[in-house]
Amino acid sequence: MNRYCVFCEIVAGREPADVLYENDDVIVFRNRLRWVPIMLLAAPKEHMQQSELWQAMGPVGEAAQKVGREQCPGGFRLISNFGYDGMQSQDHAHVHILGGMFLGEYA
């Protein structure tokens, strides 16, 4: 049984998103959350788990770095949450791109 996945819906164009970058494999869009001035999400277009993404970080890692440098010229942080204890809220693999301010040691 297929579960609803908001990221898959964004990739398919059925859910709105402020897309900053997109190619055949990856999409980068603004996170609706605003804990820091710039919160972006880089995700593979293909639905996969976090562990699968990290085993093949290539295109998503490249896109996350490219958009991070463009949006946060002073520096940025890449974060990925795994499982319940790691506060993973979306099953679709993704990387957070955080910046736009001094993030401190553990923002």
N, C-alpha and C positions, 0 to 999 in steps of 0.2 A: 504494500500500500504506500503510495506517495504522500508525503506530508507537505503541507504548505511551507514554502521557503521564500521569504521576502526578497532575499538576494537574487534568487532565480527569477522572481517576478520583475525585479529591476533590470536584470540582464535582458529579459524578454520584452521590456518596454511597457509592461502592464502595471507597474508601480512607479511613481515619480521619484526622481533623484536628480541632484545637481551633479552631473557627470563632468569631471575635469579631464579625464583621460580614458581612452578606450582603444583597444585594438582587437584582433581576432581572438586573443586568449584571455585578456585582462580588462577589468573595469575599475576605475578609481572614482569615488564619489564622496561628497560631504556627508559626514555622520550627522544625524539629527541631534545627537547629544552635543553639548557645548561645555565640557569641563575645562577646556583650554581654548584659546582663540581659534586655533586651527585643529580640527579633528576630522581626518579623512579615513576612508576605508579602501584598501586595495584588495581585490578578490579575483580569483580565477572565474572565468565565465562558466566553466564546467563545475557542477556541484561536486565537492569533495570534502573530506574531513581535514582538520588542522594537521594531523600527522602526515597525511598524503601531501599537503601543500609544502610542508617543511622538508620533505624528502625530495621535492623537485621545485625548489624556490625560484629557479631561473627567471621566467617572465614576470611573475608577481614581484619578486625582489627588485628587478630592474625598474618596473613601473613605480613601485613605492619610492625608490631612491630618486628617480627622475622628478616625480611630482613633489616629493618632500623638498628637494633642492629648490624647485621653482616657487613653492608656496611658503617655505620657511628658510630663507637664505641665511639666517643666523644660526640655524641648526634645527634638528628635529629628532624625534625618537620613534622607533618602530616597536610595536608591542603586539603580541599574539596571545590570546587567552586559550587555555586548554581545560576543558571539563568544568564541572560545577564549582569546585573549590577555587579554580582559576578565574571564575566569573565569566565563563564563555556563555553568551546569550544567544548566539546564532550558530546553527549546525553547519552552515555553509562556511568553508574555510575563508579566512580573511586576515589581513594585517592592518593594525591601526597606525596611522601616521599622525603624530601629535607635534604641535609646535606653535609658533607665533608669540612665544614668551619664554623667559627663562624657566625651565621645568624643574629645577632643583634636583636633588639627588634621586627622589623616587616619586615623581608625579605620574 
